[in-house]
């Protein structure tokens, strides 16, 4: 699980788990922390089709390798985390 912040979160997701798909990713130096910023679309449920933008400093790979990758967003007490599927 990769912990993420949501600096550009256009929606507020309720606590829960959301299936998503990465459609954009780029290297980022958000707050000097490095890492990657990803844009994901929610695949089902109340937020289906909504876009969530997250940043994580925990990613050190090539951001382009994340394009099209399924992911799971988990929101706990308002804090998002994301797990990229292999």
C-alpha positions in Angstrom: 0.0 0.0 0.0 1.3 3.4 -0.9 0.3 6.3 1.2 -0.8 9.3 -0.8 -1.9 12.9 -0.4 -4.6 14.5 -2.4 -3.4 18.0 -3.3 -5.7 18.3 -6.2 -8.6 16.2 -5.1 -11.6 17.7 -6.8 -14.1 15.5 -4.9 -14.2 14.3 -1.3 -14.4 10.5 -1.2 -16.2 8.9 1.7 -14.1 6.4 3.7 -14.1 3.1 1.8 -12.4 1.2 -1.0 -12.6 2.2 -4.7 -11.5 0.4 -7.8 -9.7 2.8 -10.1 -7.5 3.0 -13.2 -4.4 5.2 -13.7 -4.8 7.3 -16.8 -2.0 9.8 -16.2 1.2 9.8 -14.2 4.3 12.0 -13.9 7.3 12.5 -11.8 6.8 15.2 -9.2 8.6 17.2 -6.7 5.5 18.0 -4.6 6.7 19.8 -1.5 10.3 18.7 -2.2 9.3 15.1 -1.4 9.8 13.7 -5.0 7.7 10.8 -6.0 4.9 10.6 -8.5 1.6 12.3 -9.2 -1.2 10.1 -10.6 -4.6 10.8 -12.0 -7.1 7.9 -11.5 -10.7 7.4 -12.6 -13.1 5.6 -10.3 -14.5 2.5 -12.1 -17.7 1.7 -10.2 -20.2 2.9 -7.6 -21.4 6.4 -6.6 -18.2 8.0 -7.8 -17.9 6.1 -11.1 -16.2 8.2 -13.7 -14.9 10.8 -11.2 -11.2 11.7 -11.4 -9.0 11.6 -8.3 -5.5 13.1 -8.4 -3.0 11.8 -5.8 0.6 12.4 -5.0 2.9 9.9 -3.3 6.6 10.2 -2.3 6.7 6.4 -1.9 7.1 5.7 -5.6 10.5 5.5 -7.1 9.8 3.7 -10.4 9.1 5.1 -13.9 5.8 6.9 -13.8 5.0 5.9 -17.4 4.9 2.2 -16.2 1.7 3.1 -14.2 -0.4 4.2 -17.2 -3.4 1.9 -17.6 -2.6 0.0 -14.3 -5.6 -0.9 -12.2 -5.4 0.4 -8.6 -7.3 0.3 -5.4 -7.9 3.6 -3.5 -8.6 3.2 0.2 -9.8 6.2 2.2 -9.5 5.9 6.0 -10.5 8.8 8.2 -10.3 11.0 5.1 -6.8 10.0 4.2 -6.3 8.3 0.9 -3.8 5.5 0.1 -3.4 3.7 -3.2 -2.3 0.2 -4.2 -1.2 -0.4 -7.8 -2.0 -3.8 -9.1 0.8 -5.9 -10.6 
